[in-house]
């Protein structure tokens, strides 16, 4: 069972891993907690599939490890998620979503350098996915790398001009560097899109 995570701030002044994961996946805490039994069921079923395949010496599809890794991620079992996503990547080294979600797991463990590496790899494999740029921007924010943070949020917006979350994140970043004028423009754009 995963460790219990407190809501709010962690002791390093950042956002708690569960709140960060929730933000990244655009899910509320109630949605995550409402699906716990489904994730456990998925893990059990996929574990059985993996076990039966290894005894039959059949090759496992990377999606089996990926899906189980995602279930572990939602349960807050980040190390197990990383292990399964590693297996998916071993099978298919061009699996952008596996790198992306492994980066999320690393974020939740506050292993920001590994998360950055994986987000960057996911971007190299899927350069037109605005969500990955947005998520990497969040890492840059955690590391107070404002120029890179703003660049990634801007790229996400360039790729998807309707991406409200990227506008919100960029507005926050602009405020951090004292550019209230640019933050106000992004906030106005959010109102326009809503």
N, C-alpha and C positions, 0 to 999 in steps of 0.2 A: 504494500500500500504506500502511496506517495506521502511525502511529509506534508504537514499542515502549514499553509502559508497564511500569514496575516494580511489583512487588507491594509491599504494605505502605504506608508513610507517604510522602507527598510532602514537598517541602521547606518547605511552609507548615504542617506539622504535622497536616494532614488525611489522609483516606483517599485512596489512589491512585484516579484516575478509573476504571480497570478494575475494581478491587475495589468501588467505589461502584456502578458499572453492574451488576456481578454481583449485588450485594445488592439493588438496586432490582428487577431482573428475576427475582430469586429463582433464579438459576442459579449453579452452581459453575463454577470456572475450567475444569475438565475438560470440562463440557458445552459451554461457549462454544467452546473450542478444537477440540472434536470436530466442530463444525458449520461450521467456516470454509469448507470447500470448497462446502458447500451454499449459504452466503451468497454466495460468489463466483459460483456458477452462477445464482442468483436475480438478481443484479445484471446479469449478462451478458444473460440472457433478457429482463428488463424494459427494459434499455437498448436492445435490438433492437426491442422493441415501441414504445418512445418514438420511436426514430429512424424506424421505418417509418410511424408515425402522423403524424409531422411532414412527411414527404415526401408522404403521401397527404392531408395537411391535415385529418386526422380529429382530433376532440377526444379528449383523453386523460382517462380516468377518474382521479379523485384517488387511488384505491386503488393505481394503478400507481406513482405517485410515493411514496405512503405505504409500500408494501411494499419498494421499493428503498431508501427512507430507513431503514427498519428494518434491512435487511441491512447497509447502511453503518454503522449504529449498532453492530450486533453485531461488526463488523470493526474498530471503533475509529476509523472515518473520520468523525469528528463533524461537520466542516464540510460534507462531502458529504451527510451525513444531514440536517443543518439545511437545506441548499439544497433537497433533495427534499421535506422536510416543509413548507418554505415554499411550494413549488409546489402541494402537496396542499391547503394552507390557502388559497391564491389561488383554487383551483377550488371549494373548499367551506369557507367561513369558519366553519362550525359543526362542524367535524370534531374532536371532543374528543380522540380518540386521537392525532391529529397534533400538537396542542398539547402533550399529555402527553409524547409521545416526543421532541418537540423540546426540551422542558424537561429531559429526561434527558440529551440531547446537550449542552445548555448546562451542566448540572451537571458533566458529565465534563470540560468545558473550564473549569470553575470560574467560570463566568459566572452567578453566583447570582442577581443581580437579574433577568436575562432568564429564568432558570429559574422564579423565583417568579412572574413575570408570566404565563408560559405555564401553570404549574400552576394559578394562580388562574383563568385563562381556561378551562382544562379543567374545573375544578370548577364554574364558572358554566354550562357546557354539559352537564355530567354530575354533578350535585350529590349523587348517591347512590352514587358509586363510592368505596368506602373506600380503595382502593389509591392514589388520587390524593392524598387527604388525608395518607396515610402518607408518600408521597414528598415532598410539600411540607413536612411536618414534618422530614424529613431535611435539607432546605435550611435551615430555621430553625435546626436544630441546628448546621449548619456556620457559621451567622452568630451563634451564641450568643444567639438570641432565644428564650429558654426558655419564656416564657409562650405565645408563638405555637406553638412546637414541641409543647408539652404539649396545647394546645387542638386541634391538628390530629390528634395521635395519639388523643386522646379522641374526637374526631368519627369517626375511622376505626373505633374500637371500638364506638361507638354504632351506626354503620351495619352493622357486622359483628362481633358479640360473640364470634365464633370466630377472629378475626384475630390469630393468635399473634404475628406480626411486629410489629404495632402495640403489643401489650402489651410486647414486648421493648424496643421503641424508647422507649415511655413510661417504662418502668422505668429505663432509662439516663438519661432526662431528669430524672426525679425524683431520681436519685442526684446529678446535677450540681448540683441546687439544695438538696441536703442533706435531702431528704425520703425517708430510708431506709424509713420506715414505709409510705409509699405505693408505693415501689419493691418492697418485700416483698409487698405485696398483689398487684401485677401479676405478680410471679414465682410466687406461689402459684396465681394464675389460670392461668398458663401450664402449670404442673404438672397442674392439674385438667383442662385441655383436652387435654393429651397423654395 
